[in-house]
């Protein structure tokens, strides 16, 4: 499953790093921001959601288009919820991101740790 996730993550990020921005957001894909109790923002990408609603982006403080998400200053993917159990539980491929601030990095580190996934430096 991790090999499949690696391929899918590369495809997801290709739209961020390509020559142009897609005209429309991919179907069943959501981008959003939350804050931890300590106030640090962390960002969530929900890709290929298989159930109605917005998955982990339900109730987000801020929702983004793909274009706005990719333009967040210092945005960096910090972990992928990529185990079979996590994908089944979330009904999607989910990634946590941080921006360039120490509070955001700490928030993303906490979310990755709480999910049991390694933090990507």
LINWOKA-V72852 format. One record per backbone hydrogen bond with DSSP energy under -0.5 kcal/mol. NH is the residue of the N-H (numbers start at 0). CO is the residue of the C=O. If there is no record, write none. Layout:
{{NH CO} {NH CO}}
//
This chain:
{{4 0} {5 1} {6 2} {7 3} {8 4} {9 5} {10 6} {11 7} {12 8} {13 9} {14 10} {14 11} {15 12} {16 12} {17 13} {28 25} {29 45} {30 63} {31 43} {32 61} {33 41} {35 39} {38 35} {41 33} {42 96} {43 31} {44 94} {45 29} {46 44} {46 92} {48 27} {49 90} {56 53} {57 54} {59 56} {60 32} {61 32} {63 30} {68 64} {69 65} {70 66} {71 68} {74 71} {75 97} {77 95} {78 95} {80 93} {81 79} {86 82} {87 83} {88 84} {89 85} {90 86} {91 86} {92 46} {93 80} {93 91} {94 44} {95 78} {96 42} {97 75} {99 72} {104 100} {105 101} {106 102} {107 103} {108 104} {109 105} {110 106} {111 107} {112 108} {113 109} {114 110} {115 111} {115 112} {116 111} {119 77} {120 118}}
//
